[in-house]
């Protein structure tokens, strides 16, 4: 009996000690596993305010929603390329060496071209956003893209305007991968149909005056002028066309319809007509409208189409991470299996690791509305 009593006393003392230790040194909850996304964004330089900050905001909004409502946790590791290839490569390597992200998101065509050769060295998925350079995912099985491409938009634009009776066109394009890719596809398609490119002028990202190029183009008496580049440059081109009295029909990519310049563009393109190609993002598509409303409520500004792509890219990554953990497969393989209803339409990667959203040809009306042509 005494031995039994001693046993219970001993057990009581041990329990009391354990409770005391827990009170002093509480058991730490095991941290939830987080997927790290290295986002090489455009956070400085001329393109930052035009579109880079919108990509940043869309990424943060997506991650906030994923971490609050999703089954995985996402952490963004930030890098700033300033849309400069050399800086982009330096930032990309630094992120990988210091923070070791599981997957990368990279914006800007020039930066993407510089980072692409590193894919097989790092062997981590790289998803391009705001990159319209053709064929860039073909270089490695680790390269993906969720964005529209010039090989879909520019030929559609060329075909539609040719059928409208526009047969002679001058081109003014940005001399970097995005601008030249779009111009090349537009020119080849238009000439194949029988149209004439009266002249083709280029400009650098360091240029902010285009009168010489515009007067050369206007002197060839084209039916229309195809202009492509980033927002700030497009606005200045249209402004100088107005000042020079060049009243030609304007053709462009959907960049020119971005909210940051749209109102000024509408005021300047009077009387010239403006035709563009666009995804469903700007045409009242339900998913896009929901995203636009949430974005405006959170940031008090209207998002451009590229913000929708970045938002969806982070949703794709979260879905792939969840699938990767459940099925025990690499993230790269999981990305190929993801299918979502995105802001720009149904999204899934094809055999070349590209997504494809339907492109539409529209006229931009004087009140800012779009008419499907």
Beta strands, then each sheet from edge to edge (+ up, - down):
strand 1: 34-41
strand 2: 73-80
strand 3: 103-107
strand 4: 126-129
strand 5: 143-145
strand 6: 168-174
strand 7: 196-203
strand 8: 224-228
strand 9: 249-252
strand 10: 274-278
strand 11: 339-342
strand 12: 345-348
strand 13: 360-364
strand 14: 370-372
sheet 1: 2+ 1+ 3+ 4+ 5+
sheet 2: 7+ 6+ 8+ 9+ 10+ 13- 14+
sheet 3: 11+ 12-
end
